[in-house]
Amino acid sequence: MNWAAPFESNLAALADAGSLRRLSPRRGVDFSSNDYLGLADAPLLREAAGEALARGVPIGSCGSRLLRGNDPEIEALEAEAAAFFGDEATLFFSSGFAANTAFFATVPQRGDLVVHDALIHASVHDGMRLGRAETRAAAHQDVAAFDAVIADWRGQGGTGRVWIAVESLYSMDGDKTPLANFAALADRHEAMLVVDEAHATGVWGPLGRGLSAELPRADNRVILRTLGKALGCEGALLGMPRLLADFMVNRARPFIFSTAPSPLMAAIARAAIRSLEASERREQLHALVDHAAAKLAPIGVPATGSQILLRHVGGNARAVAMAEALQAQGFDVRAIRPPTVPQGTARLRISLTLNATPDDVDALAQGLGDLA
Ligand code: PMP
């Protein structure tokens, strides 16, 4: 039996479309990671890890949360995170992908509607596919389009609960969401607003508590905060009403049937969250964002108001060639291609982190300008 044929032809089709991916090593100045605050390799977190090991925090959790995996370090992280971010309850997951999948697979019920941004993350799509609610896409960041989808669904007899799913800062477009308008929409429809703050946590909002922290408190919100980006760790925190946390503890299969995340990582994440009380790193990053916006806008990289900038290219092959040319000059810039982004919209994603200096940005601007 030729078991290989379908896989080979699938990969060949990707190669023909210029979409075949290969794992490649890190090289050059970091313009591609999500380590926005430069915490991943910071002494602050190394010391937290050493201190936690010294006081006996285990590396492995040794079981699922409902069995022996519920280490006190994990409960401490959840309690501290809930207090810092202002959530009624928080659950710690081993990744943002797992948290989103678990949530959308479990919480929206049969008869409900999930209306999601057309560019919502893959993990939300996978969760929705596992879940029982009806799902509909609405145009990117278009509140009126979300409104129309909900009205249409109600008009067709939909009577269940509505869940509105957005990201506060889109990872492949760098644009921030007008969250106040979405909160008002949720209120108007008595809907729940689910906000993925993966790329805003630690970077935006008061004390880096995310863009949703700029809104008045409300009990109809669920917020995903990932720890693997600005916080330099791994895992995710899902903030929500206690009722939903209790529901997930009882019903969310990826929570129930998976080994709990590492207690050591929970201890390090607590230190990362505490570090947000100091504003220096955030201010330094915001200054770098302003600097980069001024330097890069004239050469075809428009300001987005965030730390994620894009040089739109279009074709896959050209995007890859441009990224390779920049990599050869010592800049770790990556091409983003379909299916991560829609067909024909390949782009260079320039991620600003404290692992790059203003001088590095100037040199990148020079390199990009020369390519154009
Ligand atoms: N949501 C968004 C918007 C993301 O960009 C990502 C990571 N690419 C995730 C969720 C998943 O988070 P994690 O990397 O922790 O699995």
Residues whose N, C-alpha, C, O or C-beta is under 5 A from the ligand:
A	BS01	PMP	S95 G96 F97 H121 E167 S171 D196 A198 T226 G228 G235
